[in-house]
């Protein structure tokens, strides 16, 4: 039993070993067969990839050659177009050069012809001068006097014969021209002033503030006068408190400061709190409000006149004129009126309306800074307009309104419009003393001329009548005298509007019948 089992075990072991050996051998064989198959498969895949790569490379090369060929065609096409354009330009330049050459040759030929003609004319002039000189010598020999002597004698004879006729015709021409000019001027001025019918109210040069009661005066003055001192220091305006009931007066040369002080005091009185700190606060706020009002007033005035391109600084200066008066007349309102009247006159005469309006609107702008700078308002105005790049025509129109020589028709128009605005009834206040002084000066100017017997200023100084001595002044001299007196009045006297000068020469012949 034991040996049989052992034999069986050995057999089993041997069979197992043989199976292991066979399995190993079979696995090895199978593994080598799979590896060979994988190698074959990889080789086939590589060969296929190489064939695909070669095919794609050939296709890419073909596409590249086609693209290159297309680019070469495009470049050749552009080059052909450029070459054609250059050839066309070259052809045009050649034609232009040929044309210029022909013109140059023609100009040279014409210049030579002109030179030759000029030489011929010079020769003819020399011949004429010689002939004229010979004729003059023969005439002097025949007349037994020189050319200058003959001219002097002839002029003297003509003047003697035609003196009276000349004076008569001069008077007739002047009368006709003056009549037509007066008629035309009256028509234009009447039309212009009628179209601009503005109200005029004379304005005071000081500001008066009404108080609710006299008790407020004590609060305005403050303890030991501290409020009034603070107010005057902040505003630069004198505050005058007198015995006038319920009234205080503000006095200053600067109208803008006076307006700031007036508004500040009214606000302080309304508020009821009056002390140095509150005064400083209110004054600063009012200054800002007044500055804004000045700008607004200037912009509104420019808009009313129709001027829209003024420099901002000029607009502010024109706004300051809202608080400036001249002879009791508000300067900004006066400037607006002068601009309107000047524009209307320029339109009637066919002149530059824009220049006339602009010159009339800005003619008194120097008055906005006269209290700050030295010089007349005319000089300051010219400096301001030049500084802010106004045109020379506008500057001429502005500076001519106070006696400067007019350099344009618009300058004369602005001067006339300024005089018309200032001379309107109620526009300005004039003291009796100045009025009488002007009349007396007018008569004194007339009396300074030789041959004047008596002179009278009439029509409120609008006319001066001069009676001359008939034995010393003839008709021709009377005409000259009226003109000379008018010129001297223009130079020495300042007046609104115009003054008529009338010279009267009366000859009386008296005899008795016995």
C-alpha positions as CSV (number, residue, x, y, z in Angstrom):
1,X,0.0,0.0,0.0
2,X,2.8,2.3,0.8
3,X,4.9,1.5,-2.3
4,X,1.9,1.8,-4.6
5,X,1.1,5.2,-3.1
6,X,4.7,6.3,-3.4
7,X,4.8,5.2,-7.0
8,X,1.6,7.1,-7.7
9,X,3.0,10.1,-6.0
10,X,6.2,9.9,-8.1
11,X,4.1,9.5,-11.2
12,X,2.0,12.5,-10.3
13,X,5.1,14.5,-9.5
14,X,6.7,13.5,-12.8
15,X,3.5,14.3,-14.7
16,X,3.3,17.6,-12.9
17,X,6.9,18.5,-13.8
18,X,6.3,17.5,-17.4
19,X,3.2,19.7,-17.4
20,X,5.1,22.6,-16.0
21,X,7.8,22.2,-18.5
22,X,5.4,21.9,-21.4
23,X,3.4,24.9,-20.2
24,X,6.5,27.0,-19.9
25,X,7.7,25.9,-23.3
26,X,4.2,26.6,-24.8
27,X,4.0,30.0,-23.1
28,X,7.4,30.9,-24.5
29,X,6.4,29.8,-27.9
30,X,3.2,31.8,-27.7
31,X,5.1,34.9,-26.4
32,X,7.6,34.8,-29.2
33,X,4.8,34.5,-31.7
34,X,2.9,37.6,-30.3
35,X,6.1,39.6,-30.3
36,X,6.7,38.9,-33.9
37,X,3.1,39.7,-34.8
38,X,3.4,43.1,-32.9
39,X,6.6,43.8,-34.8
40,X,5.0,43.1,-38.0
41,X,2.0,45.3,-37.1
42,X,4.3,48.2,-36.0
43,X,6.3,47.9,-39.2
44,X,3.1,48.1,-41.2
45,X,1.9,51.1,-39.2
46,X,5.3,52.9,-39.7
47,X,5.3,52.2,-43.4
48,X,1.7,53.5,-43.6
49,X,2.6,56.7,-41.6
50,X,5.7,57.2,-43.8
51,X,3.5,56.9,-46.9
52,X,0.9,59.4,-45.5
53,X,3.7,61.9,-44.5
54,X,5.3,61.7,-47.9
55,X,1.9,62.2,-49.5
56,X,1.1,65.2,-47.3
57,X,4.5,66.7,-47.9
58,X,3.9,66.5,-51.7
59,X,0.6,68.1,-51.3
60,X,2.0,70.9,-49.1
61,X,4.8,71.5,-51.6
62,X,2.2,71.7,-54.5
63,X,0.1,74.2,-52.5
64,X,3.2,76.3,-51.6
65,X,4.2,76.4,-55.3
66,X,0.7,77.5,-56.2
67,X,0.6,80.2,-53.5
68,X,4.0,81.5,-54.5
69,X,2.9,81.7,-58.1
70,X,-0.2,83.6,-57.1
71,X,1.8,86.1,-55.0
72,X,4.2,86.6,-57.9
73,X,1.3,87.4,-60.2
74,X,-0.2,89.9,-57.7
75,X,3.2,91.6,-57.3
76,X,3.7,91.8,-61.0
77,X,0.2,93.3,-61.4
78,X,0.9,96.0,-58.7
79,X,4.2,96.7,-60.3
80,X,2.5,97.1,-63.7
81,X,-0.1,99.5,-62.2
82,X,2.6,101.6,-60.5
83,X,4.7,101.6,-63.6
84,X,1.7,102.8,-65.6
85,X,1.0,105.6,-63.1
86,X,4.7,106.7,-63.1
87,X,4.7,106.8,-66.8
88,X,1.5,108.9,-66.8
89,X,3.0,111.3,-64.3
90,X,6.2,111.5,-66.2
91,X,4.2,112.3,-69.4
92,X,2.3,115.1,-67.6
93,X,5.4,116.6,-66.1
94,X,7.0,116.6,-69.5
95,X,4.0,118.3,-71.0
96,X,4.0,120.9,-68.1
97,X,7.7,121.6,-68.6
98,X,7.2,122.0,-72.3
99,X,4.3,124.4,-71.6
100,X,6.4,126.4,-69.1
101,X,9.3,126.6,-71.5
102,X,6.9,128.0,-74.2
103,X,5.5,130.5,-71.7
104,X,9.0,131.5,-70.6
105,X,10.1,132.1,-74.2
106,X,6.9,134.1,-74.9
107,X,7.5,136.2,-71.7
108,X,11.1,136.8,-72.7
109,X,10.0,137.9,-76.2
110,X,7.4,140.2,-74.8
111,X,9.9,141.6,-72.3
112,X,12.3,142.4,-75.1
113,X,9.5,144.0,-77.1
114,X,8.5,146.1,-74.0
115,X,12.1,147.2,-73.5
116,X,12.3,148.3,-77.1
117,X,9.0,150.2,-76.8
118,X,10.1,151.9,-73.6
119,X,13.3,153.1,-75.4
120,X,11.1,154.4,-78.2
121,X,8.9,156.2,-75.7
122,X,11.9,157.7,-73.9
123,X,13.2,159.0,-77.1
124,X,9.7,160.5,-77.9
125,X,9.5,162.1,-74.5
126,X,12.9,163.7,-74.9
127,X,11.8,165.1,-78.3
128,X,8.6,166.5,-76.8
129,X,10.5,168.1,-73.9
130,X,12.8,169.8,-76.3
131,X,9.9,171.0,-78.4
132,X,8.1,172.2,-75.3
133,X,11.2,174.0,-74.1
134,X,11.6,175.7,-77.5
135,X,7.9,176.8,-77.6
136,X,8.1,178.1,-74.0
137,X,11.2,180.2,-74.9
138,X,9.5,181.6,-77.9
139,X,6.4,182.5,-75.9
140,X,8.5,184.2,-73.2
141,X,10.3,186.2,-75.9
142,X,7.0,187.3,-77.5
143,X,5.3,188.1,-74.2
144,X,8.5,189.6,-72.7
145,X,7.9,187.8,-69.3
146,X,8.7,184.4,-67.8
147,X,6.3,181.6,-67.3
148,X,6.0,182.2,-63.5
149,X,5.3,185.8,-64.1
150,X,2.6,185.1,-66.7
151,X,1.0,182.5,-64.4
152,X,0.9,184.9,-61.4
153,X,-0.6,187.7,-63.5
154,X,-3.2,185.4,-65.0
155,X,-4.3,184.0,-61.6
156,X,-4.5,187.5,-60.2
157,X,-6.7,188.7,-63.0
158,X,-8.9,185.6,-62.8
159,X,-9.2,186.0,-59.0
160,X,-10.2,189.6,-59.3
161,X,-12.8,188.9,-62.0
162,X,-14.3,185.7,-60.4
163,X,-13.8,186.5,-56.7
164,X,-17.5,187.5,-56.2
165,X,-18.7,184.7,-58.4
166,X,-16.6,182.1,-56.5
167,X,-17.9,183.3,-53.2
168,X,-21.5,183.2,-54.4
169,X,-21.1,179.7,-55.8
170,X,-19.4,178.5,-52.7
171,X,-22.2,179.9,-50.5
172,X,-24.8,178.2,-52.8
173,X,-23.0,174.9,-52.8
174,X,-22.5,175.0,-49.1
175,X,-26.1,175.9,-48.5
176,X,-27.3,173.1,-50.8
177,X,-24.9,170.5,-49.3
178,X,-25.8,171.6,-45.8
179,X,-29.5,171.6,-46.5
180,X,-29.3,168.1,-48.0
181,X,-26.9,166.9,-45.2
182,X,-29.1,168.3,-42.5
183,X,-32.2,166.8,-44.0
184,X,-30.5,163.4,-44.4
185,X,-29.0,163.5,-40.9
186,X,-32.3,164.5,-39.3
187,X,-34.0,161.6,-41.1
188,X,-31.4,159.0,-40.1
189,X,-31.2,160.2,-36.5
190,X,-34.9,160.5,-36.1
191,X,-35.4,157.0,-37.5
192,X,-32.6,155.5,-35.4
193,X,-33.8,157.1,-32.1
194,X,-37.4,156.3,-32.9
195,X,-36.5,152.6,-33.4
196,X,-34.6,152.6,-30.1
197,X,-36.9,154.5,-27.7
198,X,-35.2,153.8,-24.4
199,X,-36.2,155.4,-21.1
200,X,-33.7,157.6,-19.3
201,X,-33.6,158.2,-15.6
202,X,-30.8,160.2,-14.0
203,X,-29.0,158.2,-11.4
204,X,-27.4,159.5,-8.2
205,X,-23.7,159.2,-7.4
206,X,-24.2,158.1,-3.7
207,X,-26.2,155.3,-2.2
208,X,-28.8,155.9,0.4
209,X,-30.1,153.1,2.6
210,X,-33.4,153.3,4.4
211,X,-33.7,152.1,7.9
212,X,-36.8,150.6,9.6
213,X,-36.3,153.0,12.5
214,X,-33.7,155.3,14.1
215,X,-33.0,152.7,16.7
216,X,-31.2,150.6,14.1
217,X,-28.5,153.4,13.8
218,X,-27.2,152.4,17.2
219,X,-26.9,148.8,16.2
220,X,-25.2,149.7,13.0
221,X,-22.6,151.9,14.9
222,X,-22.1,149.2,17.5
223,X,-20.3,149.4,20.8
224,X,-17.7,152.1,20.7
225,X,-18.2,152.2,16.9
226,X,-16.8,148.7,16.3
227,X,-19.5,147.7,13.8
228,X,-19.1,150.8,11.6
229,X,-15.3,150.5,11.7
230,X,-15.5,146.8,10.7
231,X,-18.0,147.6,7.9
232,X,-15.9,150.4,6.4
233,X,-12.8,148.2,6.6
234,X,-14.5,145.2,4.9
235,X,-16.2,147.3,2.1
236,X,-13.8,150.2,1.6
237,X,-16.8,152.5,1.7
238,X,-17.5,155.5,4.0
239,X,-20.7,155.0,6.1
240,X,-22.2,158.3,7.0
241,X,-24.7,158.5,9.8
242,X,-26.2,162.0,10.4
243,X,-29.4,163.4,11.8
244,X,-31.5,162.5,8.8
245,X,-34.2,160.3,10.1
246,X,-34.2,156.6,9.2
247,X,-31.4,157.1,6.6
248,X,-27.7,156.3,6.3
249,X,-25.5,157.3,3.4
250,X,-22.8,155.3,1.7
251,X,-20.0,157.2,-0.1
252,X,-17.2,155.9,-2.4
253,X,-15.6,156.6,-5.7
254,X,-15.9,153.0,-6.6
255,X,-19.5,152.3,-7.7
256,X,-19.0,148.5,-7.3
257,X,-17.8,148.8,-3.8
258,X,-20.7,151.1,-3.0
259,X,-23.2,148.6,-4.4
260,X,-21.5,145.8,-2.3
261,X,-21.8,148.0,0.8
262,X,-25.4,148.8,0.1
263,X,-26.5,145.2,-0.4
264,X,-24.5,144.1,2.7
265,X,-26.0,146.7,4.9
266,X,-29.5,145.9,3.8
267,X,-29.0,142.2,4.5
268,X,-27.5,142.9,7.9
269,X,-30.4,145.2,8.8
270,X,-32.9,142.5,7.6
271,X,-31.1,139.8,9.5
272,X,-30.8,141.8,12.7
273,X,-27.4,140.3,13.7
274,X,-24.9,143.1,13.3
275,X,-21.4,142.4,14.7
276,X,-17.9,142.2,13.1
277,X,-17.9,138.5,12.4
278,X,-21.3,138.6,10.8
279,X,-20.4,141.7,8.8
280,X,-17.3,140.0,7.3
281,X,-19.4,136.9,6.4
282,X,-22.2,138.9,4.8
283,X,-19.7,141.2,2.8
284,X,-17.9,138.2,1.4
285,X,-21.1,136.6,0.3
286,X,-22.4,139.8,-1.3
287,X,-19.1,140.3,-3.1
288,X,-19.5,136.9,-4.8
289,X,-23.2,137.7,-5.6
290,X,-22.2,141.1,-7.1
291,X,-19.4,139.6,-9.2
292,X,-21.9,137.1,-10.6
293,X,-24.4,139.9,-11.2
294,X,-21.7,141.9,-13.0
295,X,-21.0,139.0,-15.3
296,X,-24.7,138.5,-15.9
297,X,-25.3,142.2,-16.6
298,X,-22.4,142.3,-19.1
299,X,-23.6,139.1,-20.9
300,X,-27.2,140.4,-21.0
301,X,-26.1,143.8,-22.4
302,X,-24.0,142.1,-25.1
303,X,-26.9,139.8,-25.9
304,X,-29.3,142.7,-26.2
305,X,-26.9,144.5,-28.6
306,X,-26.3,141.3,-30.7
307,X,-22.6,140.8,-29.9
308,X,-21.7,137.2,-29.1
309,X,-17.9,136.9,-29.3
310,X,-16.6,139.3,-26.7
311,X,-13.7,138.3,-24.5
312,X,-14.9,137.3,-21.0
313,X,-12.9,140.0,-19.4
314,X,-14.4,142.7,-21.6
315,X,-17.9,141.3,-20.7
316,X,-17.0,141.7,-16.9
317,X,-15.8,145.2,-17.4
318,X,-19.0,146.1,-19.3
319,X,-21.0,144.7,-16.4
320,X,-19.1,146.9,-14.0
321,X,-20.5,149.9,-16.0
322,X,-23.9,149.0,-14.7
323,X,-22.9,150.7,-11.4
324,X,-21.1,153.6,-13.1
325,X,-22.8,156.9,-13.9
326,X,-21.6,159.9,-16.0
327,X,-23.4,163.2,-15.6
328,X,-26.1,161.2,-13.9
329,X,-26.5,158.8,-16.8
330,X,-26.0,155.1,-16.4
331,X,-23.0,154.2,-18.5
332,X,-24.0,150.7,-19.4
333,X,-27.5,151.8,-20.5
334,X,-25.8,154.6,-22.5
335,X,-23.4,152.2,-24.1
336,X,-26.2,149.8,-25.2
337,X,-28.2,152.8,-26.6
338,X,-25.1,154.1,-28.5
339,X,-24.6,150.6,-30.0
340,X,-28.2,150.4,-31.2
341,X,-28.2,153.9,-32.6
342,X,-24.8,153.4,-34.3
343,X,-25.9,150.1,-35.8
344,X,-29.1,151.7,-37.2
345,X,-27.2,154.7,-38.7
346,X,-24.6,152.3,-40.2
347,X,-27.4,150.2,-41.7
348,X,-29.1,153.3,-43.2
349,X,-25.8,154.5,-44.7
350,X,-24.7,151.0,-45.9
351,X,-21.7,150.8,-43.7
352,X,-20.3,148.0,-41.5
353,X,-23.0,147.5,-38.9
354,X,-21.0,145.0,-36.8
355,X,-18.1,147.4,-36.4
356,X,-20.4,150.3,-35.6
357,X,-22.3,148.3,-33.0
358,X,-19.1,147.0,-31.4
359,X,-17.4,150.4,-31.3
360,X,-20.5,152.0,-29.8
361,X,-20.9,149.3,-27.2
362,X,-17.3,149.5,-26.1
363,X,-16.7,153.3,-26.5
364,X,-16.9,154.0,-22.7
365,X,-15.3,150.7,-21.4
366,X,-12.3,152.7,-20.0
367,X,-14.7,154.2,-17.4
368,X,-14.8,150.8,-15.7
369,X,-11.2,151.1,-14.6
370,X,-10.6,154.9,-14.3
371,X,-10.7,154.7,-10.5
372,X,-8.0,151.9,-10.6
373,X,-5.5,153.2,-13.2
374,X,-4.0,156.5,-14.3
375,X,-5.1,158.0,-17.5
376,X,-8.3,159.1,-19.3
377,X,-11.0,156.7,-20.0
378,X,-10.2,157.1,-23.7
379,X,-6.5,156.0,-23.2
380,X,-7.5,153.2,-20.9
381,X,-10.2,152.0,-23.3
382,X,-7.7,151.8,-26.2
383,X,-5.3,149.8,-24.0
384,X,-8.0,147.4,-23.0
385,X,-9.3,146.8,-26.5
386,X,-5.7,146.3,-27.8
387,X,-5.0,143.9,-24.9
388,X,-8.0,141.7,-25.7
389,X,-7.3,141.6,-29.5
390,X,-10.1,143.8,-30.8
391,X,-9.8,144.8,-34.4
392,X,-8.2,148.2,-35.4
393,X,-11.6,149.3,-36.9
394,X,-13.3,148.8,-33.5
395,X,-10.5,150.7,-31.7
396,X,-10.8,153.6,-34.2
397,X,-14.5,153.8,-33.7
398,X,-14.0,153.8,-29.9
399,X,-11.3,156.4,-29.7
400,X,-12.9,158.9,-32.1
401,X,-15.8,159.8,-29.8
402,X,-13.7,162.3,-27.8
403,X,-12.2,164.5,-30.4
404,X,-9.6,162.1,-32.1
405,X,-9.4,162.3,-35.9
406,X,-11.9,159.8,-37.3
407,X,-10.1,157.1,-39.4
408,X,-13.3,155.4,-40.7
409,X,-16.9,156.2,-41.5
410,X,-17.9,153.9,-38.6
411,X,-15.9,156.1,-36.2
412,X,-17.9,159.2,-37.3
413,X,-21.1,157.2,-36.8
414,X,-20.2,156.2,-33.3
415,X,-19.3,159.8,-32.4
416,X,-22.7,160.9,-33.7
417,X,-24.6,158.2,-31.9
418,X,-22.7,159.0,-28.6
419,X,-23.7,162.7,-29.0
420,X,-27.3,161.8,-29.8
421,X,-27.6,159.6,-26.7
422,X,-25.9,162.1,-24.4
423,X,-28.0,165.1,-25.7
424,X,-31.4,163.4,-25.4
425,X,-33.7,165.2,-22.9
426,X,-33.4,163.8,-19.5
427,X,-30.3,161.7,-20.3
428,X,-27.9,163.8,-18.4
429,X,-27.9,166.4,-15.7
430,X,-25.9,169.6,-16.2
431,X,-25.4,172.2,-13.5
432,X,-26.4,175.8,-14.2
433,X,-22.8,177.0,-13.6
434,X,-21.4,174.7,-16.3
435,X,-24.2,175.6,-18.7
436,X,-23.5,179.4,-18.3
437,X,-19.8,178.8,-18.6
438,X,-20.2,177.0,-21.9
439,X,-22.3,179.8,-23.4
440,X,-19.8,182.4,-22.2
441,X,-16.9,180.4,-23.7
442,X,-18.8,180.1,-27.0
443,X,-19.2,183.9,-27.3
444,X,-15.6,184.5,-26.3
445,X,-14.3,182.2,-29.0
446,X,-16.3,184.1,-31.6
447,X,-15.1,187.5,-30.3
448,X,-11.5,186.6,-30.8
449,X,-11.7,186.9,-34.6
450,X,-11.0,190.1,-36.3
451,X,-13.9,191.9,-37.9
452,X,-16.5,190.5,-35.4
453,X,-18.8,193.2,-34.0
454,X,-21.1,191.2,-31.7
455,X,-21.8,187.6,-30.9
456,X,-24.7,185.9,-29.3
457,X,-25.1,182.3,-28.1
458,X,-28.8,181.2,-28.5
459,X,-30.9,178.1,-28.6
460,X,-29.4,176.8,-25.3
461,X,-25.9,176.9,-26.8
462,X,-26.9,175.0,-30.0
463,X,-26.2,178.1,-32.2
464,X,-24.0,181.1,-32.1
465,X,-24.8,184.2,-34.3
466,X,-22.0,186.6,-35.2
467,X,-22.6,190.1,-36.5
468,X,-19.6,191.3,-38.4
469,X,-18.4,194.8,-39.6
470,X,-19.3,195.1,-43.2
471,X,-16.4,197.4,-44.0
472,X,-13.9,194.8,-42.9
473,X,-15.6,191.5,-43.8
474,X,-16.8,190.9,-47.4
475,X,-19.0,188.0,-48.6
476,X,-16.2,185.7,-49.3
477,X,-14.5,186.5,-45.9
478,X,-17.8,185.9,-44.1
479,X,-17.9,182.3,-45.5
480,X,-14.4,181.7,-44.4
481,X,-15.1,183.2,-41.0
482,X,-18.0,180.9,-40.2
483,X,-15.8,177.9,-41.1
484,X,-12.8,179.1,-39.0
485,X,-15.1,179.8,-35.9
486,X,-16.6,176.3,-36.2
487,X,-13.2,174.7,-36.4
488,X,-12.0,176.6,-33.3
489,X,-15.2,175.7,-31.4
490,X,-14.5,172.0,-32.2
491,X,-11.0,172.2,-30.8
492,X,-11.5,174.3,-27.6
493,X,-15.1,173.4,-26.5
494,X,-16.6,170.2,-25.2
495,X,-20.4,169.9,-25.9
496,X,-23.0,167.3,-26.8
497,X,-24.5,167.3,-30.3
498,X,-23.5,170.1,-32.7
499,X,-23.3,173.9,-32.7
500,X,-24.5,176.0,-35.6
501,X,-22.3,179.0,-36.5
502,X,-24.2,181.8,-38.4
503,X,-22.3,184.9,-39.7
504,X,-24.5,187.9,-40.5
505,X,-23.1,190.7,-42.7
506,X,-25.5,193.7,-43.2
507,X,-24.9,196.6,-45.4
508,X,-27.1,199.7,-45.1
509,X,-27.2,202.6,-47.6
510,X,-28.8,205.8,-46.2
511,X,-29.6,208.9,-48.1
512,X,-32.0,211.9,-47.7
513,X,-34.3,213.5,-50.2
514,X,-34.5,217.2,-49.9
